[in-house]
Amino acid sequence: MSFFKYKVKVLSGYRVSIPREVRARFNVKIGDELEMEVRGGQLIISLAKESPLMMLAGIAEGAPSDISGDELLLGELKNKSGG
């Protein structure tokens, strides 16, 4: 198992940049969601896993492909509530 350490700077708005090598290795794209986890004195950032329910929403017949799973779910809830 390889171990790499990267130093990043916290910018205004508490933003950090993901190093190019890390973006390439994990195929991180603009708009991707990451998870932050605190374990003791460590801050761990990992790729967020999409819930199985949201993955299924995109394969429904006739589902628009340009709408996110969250938007599909909200639309479905709105339709069921009559709103």
C-alpha positions as CSV (number, residue, x, y, z in Angstrom):
1,M,0.0,0.0,0.0
2,S,1.4,3.4,-1.0
3,F,1.3,6.4,1.3
4,F,1.3,9.9,0.0
5,K,1.1,13.1,1.9
6,Y,0.0,16.4,0.4
7,K,0.1,19.9,1.9
8,V,-2.8,22.1,1.0
9,K,-3.6,25.7,2.1
10,V,-6.9,26.8,3.5
11,L,-8.2,29.7,1.4
12,S,-10.8,32.3,2.0
13,G,-14.2,30.8,2.6
14,Y,-12.3,27.8,4.1
15,R,-11.8,26.3,0.7
16,V,-9.0,23.9,-0.1
17,S,-7.7,22.7,-3.5
18,I,-7.3,19.0,-4.3
19,P,-3.9,18.4,-5.8
20,R,-3.9,17.4,-9.5
21,E,-2.3,14.0,-8.9
22,V,-5.1,13.1,-6.4
23,R,-7.9,14.4,-8.7
24,A,-6.5,12.3,-11.6
25,R,-6.0,9.2,-9.5
26,F,-9.5,9.3,-8.1
27,N,-11.2,10.8,-11.1
28,V,-12.5,13.8,-9.1
29,K,-14.5,16.2,-11.2
30,I,-16.1,19.6,-10.5
31,G,-19.5,19.0,-8.8
32,D,-18.5,15.6,-7.3
33,E,-19.3,15.3,-3.6
34,L,-16.8,14.3,-1.0
35,E,-17.2,13.2,2.6
36,M,-15.2,14.4,5.6
37,E,-14.7,12.2,8.5
38,V,-13.0,13.0,11.8
39,R,-11.2,10.0,13.5
40,G,-9.4,11.1,16.6
41,G,-6.9,13.7,15.4
42,Q,-7.3,12.9,11.7
43,L,-9.4,14.5,9.1
44,I,-10.2,12.0,6.3
45,I,-11.7,13.1,3.0
46,S,-13.1,10.5,0.7
47,L,-15.4,10.2,-2.3
48,A,-19.0,10.2,-1.3
49,K,-20.9,7.1,-2.3
50,E,-24.2,7.7,-4.0
51,S,-27.1,5.9,-2.2
52,P,-28.5,2.9,-4.0
53,L,-31.9,4.6,-4.2
54,M,-30.4,7.5,-6.1
55,M,-28.6,5.2,-8.5
56,L,-31.8,3.4,-9.3
57,A,-33.6,6.7,-9.9
58,G,-31.5,7.3,-13.0
59,I,-32.2,3.9,-14.7
60,A,-36.0,4.2,-14.6
61,E,-37.5,4.2,-18.1
62,G,-37.9,7.7,-19.4
63,A,-36.0,9.3,-16.6
64,P,-34.3,12.5,-17.8
65,S,-30.6,12.1,-17.7
66,D,-29.8,15.8,-17.1
67,I,-31.5,15.8,-13.7
68,S,-29.7,14.7,-10.5
69,G,-31.0,12.0,-8.3
70,D,-31.9,14.5,-5.6
71,E,-33.9,16.5,-8.0
72,L,-35.7,13.4,-9.2
73,L,-36.5,12.4,-5.6
74,L,-37.8,15.8,-4.7
75,G,-40.0,15.9,-7.9
76,E,-41.4,12.5,-7.1
77,L,-42.2,13.5,-3.5
78,K,-43.9,16.7,-4.7
79,N,-46.0,14.7,-7.2
80,K,-47.1,12.3,-4.5
81,S,-48.1,15.1,-2.1
82,G,-50.1,16.8,-4.8
83,G,-47.9,19.9,-4.8
